[in-house]
């Protein structure tokens, strides 16, 4: 597939823009796309670039070679020898966790396309996206309990928000493996598609979103994020303000004209 390439600083993360979709591909298929420091730096550096790119309306995060992301690269960690001090590691993890925060807060919709397993931090990165679409052969696990760890990358927060307190606790405590259909039933993924259709259907979904009104989508995502912590009265006030402001944009006029002329609107983010 062709597209405008964006340099990430490492071949372990690929990025291109196609149909206004910024496609980020985790590219360590031999290791099920387990996260290295180079990959984390690339994600942390590239997500703001896509967020500020007027030619990008949606970000699609996926993995190469039949997996999404196996989480942290535990084999590589073992090779690195003596670990850093606890305080150094805490500072490093707090920096790494900004990747989940970026996906959640990015002023553009984000879609995770899950061709295969997503575990630990990889599962958390998928949960940080706005929408998840999974191949039928994909599966998911928090994995942390098997490693004697409590969880990272916002896994406890995202799971609680998506499936509720009781199920989030079960998934964290047991680290059980969830197949794609069960994940869809629980609301962990929005839809499940045949393995061979994932790339096509995920791209079609992302491109459809990317063709929408940029200002409205930005405000819409912020409204939905705020709704997780704000009360109804403050959300009603915010929605009223943004409805009025939205009606003053060129995109709104274009939408009204397109409806009247029975054509597809062309939004410009103005």
N, C-alpha and C positions, 0 to 999 in steps of 0.2 A: 504494500500500500504506500502511495506517495503522500507527501505532506511537507510542511515547513518544519525542518529539524531545529531543535533547541539543544544546545550543548549543556550537559549536566555535570561534566567534569569526570565522569567515569562511565565505562561501558556497562557497568552493573545496573545502571538506571538509564533507560532510553526515554526520549521525549520528542514528540512531534505534534504539530497542530494540523488538524484536518477537519473540514466542515465546521470550523469554529470550536472544535473540541480539542483541548489540550490533553494528549494521551501520554500518561506516565506508565512505563512498563518496568517492573522489577525484573532484572535480567541475569539471574544466576540459576538457570534451570537445573544444573547439575546438583545444586544444593537446595532445591525446592524454594529458591529465592529467599533463603534465610538472610537476615539483615546483617550487613557489615557496616563498619563505621563510614566507609566511602559511600555506601548507599544512604545512610542516614544523613550525611552531609549534603548529598545530592538532592534528597527530598526537601531538606530544610532550605536549601538555596533556590531550588527550582519552583516550589509552590508559590512563593511571593512573586516570582517572575510571571507565572501564569496568571496569578491574581491581578497583576497590573497590566496585562496584555489586552488591549482593546479588541484584538482579533480572536480572543478566547471567550466563549460564553459559558463553557462547562468544562470541568476537569474529570477525566476518566482514568482511574487507577486500576491497573491489572498486573498479572504476572505472566512470565514466559514459561513455556514448556510444560503446561498441564498442572501447574500449581499457582496459588496466589502468593502465599508467604508462610514459611514454616516458623516464623518468629525470630528470636535471636539465634545467632550462629554459635551454638554451644561448642561445636567441635573446634571452631576457630578460637574461641575463648580459652579452651584448654591448651592450645598450642602457644598462646601468648604468655604463658608462664604465670609468675606472681601477679595477682590482681592489684590494682591501685588501692590506696587507703579508702576506708569507708566514706570519709568526707569527700574525697575526690570523686569517687564513684557516684555519690549522691548528686554532686554538682553536674556531673556528666549526664546522669539520667534525667535530671530536671531539664537540661537542654534538649535531650532526645525527645522528651515528652512534648515539646513544643510542636513536633510534627503532627501529633494527633490534634493538638489545639489549632494548628493552621488549617487542617482539613475541616474541622468543625466550624471555624470562624471565617474561612475564606469567603470573600464577598461574591462568590459564584457557586452554583450548585456543583456537588461532587458525586460521582457515581463510581462504585467499586464493582468491577467485573471479575467474578471468582471462578476460574477454570478448574480449580482443584482445591487441595487442602489449605486452610487458613488456621494457624495455631498461635497461641500466645499473643505476642505483640503484633503478629500478622493479622490475627483475628481482630484485635483492638483497632488496627488501622482501618480495616474494612468497616467496623462499627462506627468509626469517626466520620465516615462518608455519609452523605445525605440519603443515598439510595444504594441498595445492593442487589445485583442480579447474579445468579449462580447457575453454573452448569449442573446437570443432574448428578454427575459423578463427584461433585465437590463435597467436602465435609469440614466440620469446624470443631475446635476444642479450645477451651481456655488453657489447658495444659499445665498451668502453674503448680497445682497441687502435686503433680507427678514429679516436679523438680524441687519441691520444698520451698516454693516461693509464693508470695501473696498476690502478685499481679502488678502490671504496669501499663503504660501507654493509655491510661484512662479506662481500662477494661471494666473496672467495678462501676464506674459512673455510667458509661455507655450501656452496659448490660442492664443496669437498674432502670435507666430511662426507657429502654426499648422493650424489655420483657417483664419488668416489674421486680419487686424486691425478692419475692419467694423463689422465682425461677432463676434469677440472677445468682442467688446464693447456691442453689443446687448446681448450676453450671460451674461456678467457681469451686465449690467444695469437692465435687466429684470428678471434675475434668473429663466428663464423659464426652464421647464422640457423637456429634449430631450430623446426620446426613442432610442433604440439601432440601428434601421434601419436609422433613421435620423442622428444619430451620425456617422454611417458608411458613409453616403452620404456626410457629412461635412468633413470627414477625421479625426474625433476625435477618431474613432476606425478603425483598419485595416480590421477587418472582424467580421461578426456576425454569430453565429452558434446556432442551437437548444439548448434549456436549458439543456437537458440531455446529450449533447455532449461536453459541454464546457471543463470539466476537461480533457477528453481524447484528444480533439483537441489542447488545450493549451499546454498540456504536450508533445504531438507529435511535435508541432512547436518548443517548447523550446529545446527538445532533439535533434531535427534536427540542430538547431543553435549551441547547445553545442558540437556537434560532429565535428564542423568545426575547421579550423586552428586558434589556440588561438592568435598567434602573429598578423596575418592578421586581425582577428576580432577586436583586441584591437586598431590597427592603423586605421581600417575602421571606428570604432565608433568615434575616435578622429578626423579623417578627417571630418566626417559628423557634429560633434559638432562645429568644427572650421569654417565650411562652413557657419554657421549662422551669423558669425561676420567678417570673412576674405574676401578679394577680390579675384577675379579669379586668378590673377597673383601669389599671394602668395600661393594659393591652388595648382596651377599647379606645383610650385616648390616643395611643400611638398609632393605631390603625386609622383613626379619623384624620390625624395630621398627614399621614402618608397617602391616604386616598385623595385628599385635597391637593397635595403637592404632586401626586402622580397625574392628576387631571390637567396639570399645567405643563406637562412634558410634550415634546414633539411626538414621542412614541404613542401617547394616548390619542393624539389627533390622527396619526397614521392608522392606528387600530380602528378608529371610528370610520375613517374614509374607506379602509379595506373592507370592513363589514358592509358598508353601503354599496360598494362596488363589486362585492362578491369575489374578492381575491385574497390571497395570502398576504398579510402585512409584512413589511420589511422594516425591522426595528434598527435604530442607529444609536440607541443609548443617550438620547438627548431629550 
